[in-house]
Amino acid sequence: MTNGPEPAREMVHERELDGPGHAVEPRPDDGHDASLVRAVNVLLRYWRSMALMAFLGLAVGVGIARMKPPSYTADVAFLVQGADGGGGLAGIAAQFGVSVPHTEVTPKLYADLLTSRLVLGGLANERFAFTSGGRRHQGTIAELYEIESRSATERAEKVRRRLSGDVAAETDLATGVVSYRVTAPWPELAEQIAARMQDALVRFTLTTRQSQAGAERVFSAARLAEARVQLRRAEDELQYFQQSNRSYENSPRLAFQAERLQREVLSRQILVSTLDQAYQSARLNEVRDTPVLTLIQGPGGSARRDSRGTLVRGFLGLVLGLMLALGAAFLRDFMRVSRGIDTPVMREFATLRRDALRVFPPR
């Protein structure tokens, strides 16, 4: 038996040997790994409940989508043919410092036109008639969709906004193919709207090309008349020179002057010939009514039931159910663990929870 206080023991950190003769400090526990393992344990403990909640969310989303009236989508695809666009005449006009109106026909232009106010707003006054499901439907878009308005301008704007959400257009830059989709409550209406939009594009193309050709014709006619006057003046100068100098071959000065006058006449002749060809081409393009859109897939018979709404709502229901299940699982795990923890914070939490539950007493 030893009298007196025990000698203070020296606190020595245990060391682990890392190979012969080498000691390393012990590593503290990794709290991040422990938290991750705990989260995985929660998922494994309540995976049945989470799967059930996710399935219920999916079923509710699909059920809500099925409760809505069905919609149908018609697909159309076409190829834009290359157009001359007045390139030859534009080059001639540029030589004289004159700009000729020119509209470059590109697939992107048509994709933008399909969703523009020009095309969609123009459908406000169009009337449609079709039979779907044994029932006859007819009227304008506003009448079929029951869109109320106080004026024609307001009706056209509401129709445009409604159709802008039902029409989608895209362009394949590699092939130049323009495609668009039209969604409507009836398959026949979707196909008819897609066909009317195609007709609007053709009319726009013809009108634009004919107006451009008219501007080219007016310009080329004016330049052709002026070029003919200049050609006649150059020919008169050459004729006067030849009549005044019958033997000018032996004079270098007169021979050079004769050659210069002949080059001027030849240049004026080429210009007159080019302008005359441009004038005749513009006259033909002004009255030409052949379309420049090659239809790849027409709207007839392309309407199909749209299932994207069902898929989107089902996916959202699945995600919402899964999130609720995760929240409930981690809350249950927190409540289970908190029962065995006695700290001031947990005691305060238990008191507040008890007070809150008193507001809703059990039956």
Backbone hydrogen bonds, N-H to C=O, Kabsch-Sander energy under -0.5 kcal/mol:
donor,donor_aa,acceptor,acceptor_aa,energy
3,N,1,M,-0.5
12,V,10,E,-0.6
13,H,11,M,-0.5
16,E,24,V,-1.8
18,D,22,H,-2.8
19,G,17,L,-0.7
22,H,19,G,-1.4
24,V,16,E,-2.6
31,G,29,D,-0.9
34,A,30,D,-1.7
35,S,31,G,-2.3
36,L,32,H,-2.2
37,V,33,D,-2.5
38,R,34,A,-2.2
39,A,35,S,-2.3
40,V,36,L,-2.3
41,N,37,V,-2.2
42,V,38,R,-2.0
43,L,39,A,-2.1
44,L,40,V,-2.5
45,R,41,N,-2.3
46,Y,42,V,-2.1
50,M,46,Y,-2.2
51,A,47,W,-2.4
52,L,48,R,-2.3
53,M,49,S,-2.4
54,A,50,M,-2.5
55,F,51,A,-2.3
56,L,52,L,-2.4
57,G,53,M,-2.5
58,L,54,A,-2.3
59,A,55,F,-2.5
60,V,56,L,-2.5
61,G,57,G,-2.5
62,V,58,L,-2.5
63,G,59,A,-2.4
64,I,60,V,-2.5
65,A,61,G,-2.1
66,R,62,V,-2.3
67,M,63,G,-1.3
68,K,64,I,-0.8
68,K,65,A,-0.6
72,Y,184,A,-3.2
73,T,304,R,-2.8
74,A,182,V,-2.6
76,V,180,Y,-2.2
77,A,297,Q,-1.9
78,F,178,V,-2.5
79,L,294,T,-3.1
80,V,176,G,-0.9
81,Q,79,L,-0.6
81,Q,292,V,-3.1
87,G,84,D,-1.0
90,A,86,G,-2.8
91,G,87,G,-1.8
92,I,88,G,-1.7
93,A,89,L,-3.0
94,A,90,A,-2.0
95,Q,91,G,-1.0
95,Q,92,I,-0.5
96,F,92,I,-0.7
96,F,93,A,-0.9
97,G,94,A,-1.2
98,V,93,A,-2.7
100,V,98,V,-0.5
104,E,102,H,-0.6
105,V,103,T,-0.5
106,T,104,E,-0.8
109,L,106,T,-0.5
110,Y,106,T,-1.2
111,A,107,P,-2.0
112,D,108,K,-2.0
113,L,109,L,-1.9
114,L,110,Y,-1.8
115,T,111,A,-0.6
115,T,112,D,-0.6
116,S,113,L,-1.5
119,V,113,L,-0.5
120,L,116,S,-2.2
121,G,117,R,-1.4
122,G,118,L,-0.5
123,L,119,V,-0.6
123,L,120,L,-0.9
124,A,121,G,-1.4
125,N,122,G,-0.6
126,E,123,L,-0.8
128,F,139,G,-2.7
130,F,137,H,-2.7
132,S,135,R,-2.4
135,R,132,S,-1.3
137,H,130,F,-3.2
139,G,128,F,-2.3
141,I,126,E,-0.5
144,L,140,T,-2.8
145,Y,141,I,-2.5
147,I,142,A,-3.0
148,E,146,E,-0.6
155,R,151,S,-2.3
156,A,152,A,-2.4
157,E,153,T,-2.0
158,K,154,E,-2.4
159,V,155,R,-2.4
160,R,156,A,-2.2
161,R,157,E,-2.3
162,R,158,K,-2.2
163,L,159,V,-2.7
164,S,160,R,-2.2
165,G,161,R,-0.9
165,G,162,R,-0.6
166,D,162,R,-0.5
166,D,163,L,-0.8
167,V,163,L,-1.0
168,A,181,R,-1.8
170,E,179,S,-2.7
172,D,177,V,-2.6
173,L,171,T,-0.9
176,G,172,D,-3.0
177,V,172,D,-0.6
178,V,78,F,-2.7
179,S,170,E,-2.4
180,Y,76,V,-2.3
181,R,168,A,-2.7
182,V,74,A,-2.1
183,T,166,D,-2.1
184,A,72,Y,-2.5
190,A,186,W,-2.0
191,E,187,P,-2.0
192,Q,188,E,-2.3
193,I,189,L,-2.7
194,A,190,A,-2.0
195,A,191,E,-2.1
196,R,192,Q,-2.5
197,M,193,I,-2.2
198,Q,194,A,-1.8
199,D,195,A,-2.3
200,A,196,R,-2.1
201,L,197,M,-1.9
202,V,198,Q,-2.0
203,R,199,D,-2.6
204,F,200,A,-2.3
205,T,201,L,-2.5
206,L,202,V,-2.7
207,T,203,R,-2.8
208,T,204,F,-2.7
209,R,205,T,-2.7
210,Q,206,L,-2.8
211,S,207,T,-2.5
212,Q,208,T,-2.2
213,A,209,R,-2.6
214,G,210,Q,-2.3
215,A,211,S,-2.0
216,E,212,Q,-2.3
217,R,213,A,-2.5
218,V,214,G,-2.3
219,F,215,A,-2.2
220,S,216,E,-3.0
221,A,217,R,-2.3
222,A,218,V,-2.0
223,R,219,F,-2.6
224,L,220,S,-2.4
225,A,221,A,-2.2
226,E,222,A,-2.0
227,A,223,R,-2.7
228,R,224,L,-2.2
229,V,225,A,-1.6
230,Q,226,E,-2.1
231,L,227,A,-2.4
232,R,228,R,-2.4
233,R,229,V,-2.0
234,A,230,Q,-2.3
235,E,231,L,-2.6
236,D,232,R,-2.1
237,E,233,R,-2.1
238,L,234,A,-2.1
239,Q,235,E,-2.6
240,Y,236,D,-2.6
241,F,237,E,-2.2
242,Q,238,L,-2.4
243,Q,239,Q,-2.1
244,S,240,Y,-1.9
245,N,241,F,-1.9
251,S,248,Y,-1.0
255,A,251,S,-2.7
256,F,252,P,-2.3
257,Q,253,R,-2.0
258,A,254,L,-2.4
259,E,255,A,-2.2
260,R,256,F,-2.2
261,L,257,Q,-2.1
262,Q,258,A,-2.0
263,R,259,E,-2.1
264,E,260,R,-1.9
265,V,261,L,-1.9
266,L,262,Q,-2.5
267,S,263,R,-2.5
268,R,264,E,-2.1
269,Q,265,V,-2.1
270,I,266,L,-2.2
271,L,267,S,-2.0
272,V,268,R,-2.2
273,S,269,Q,-2.3
274,T,270,I,-2.5
275,L,271,L,-2.6
276,D,272,V,-2.1
277,Q,273,S,-1.9
278,A,274,T,-2.3
279,Y,275,L,-2.3
280,Q,276,D,-2.3
281,S,277,Q,-2.5
282,A,278,A,-2.3
283,R,279,Y,-1.9
284,L,280,Q,-1.8
285,N,281,S,-2.5
286,E,282,A,-1.7
287,V,283,R,-0.8
287,V,284,L,-0.7
288,R,284,L,-0.9
294,T,79,L,-3.2
294,T,292,V,-0.6
295,L,293,L,-0.7
296,I,77,A,-2.4
297,Q,77,A,-2.4
302,S,299,P,-1.9
304,R,73,T,-1.8
306,D,71,S,-3.3
307,S,305,R,-0.6
311,L,307,S,-2.0
312,V,308,R,-2.7
313,R,309,G,-2.4
314,G,310,T,-2.4
315,F,311,L,-2.4
316,L,312,V,-2.5
317,G,313,R,-2.5
318,L,314,G,-2.3
319,V,315,F,-2.6
320,L,316,L,-2.7
321,G,317,G,-2.6
322,L,318,L,-2.2
323,M,319,V,-2.4
324,L,320,L,-2.5
325,A,321,G,-2.3
326,L,322,L,-2.4
327,G,323,M,-2.5
328,A,324,L,-2.6
329,A,325,A,-2.5
330,F,326,L,-2.4
331,L,327,G,-2.0
332,R,328,A,-2.5
333,D,329,A,-2.1
334,F,330,F,-2.1
335,M,331,L,-2.5
336,R,332,R,-2.2
337,V,333,D,-2.3
338,S,334,F,-2.4
339,R,335,M,-0.8
340,G,337,V,-1.2
341,I,338,S,-1.1
342,D,340,G,-0.5
343,T,341,I,-0.7
347,R,343,T,-2.8
348,E,344,P,-2.4
349,F,345,V,-2.3
350,A,346,M,-2.5
351,T,347,R,-2.1
352,L,348,E,-2.6
353,R,349,F,-2.4
354,R,350,A,-2.1
355,D,351,T,-2.3
356,A,352,L,-2.2
357,L,353,R,-2.2
358,R,354,R,-1.0
359,V,355,D,-0.5
359,V,356,A,-1.0
360,F,356,A,-0.5
360,F,357,L,-0.5
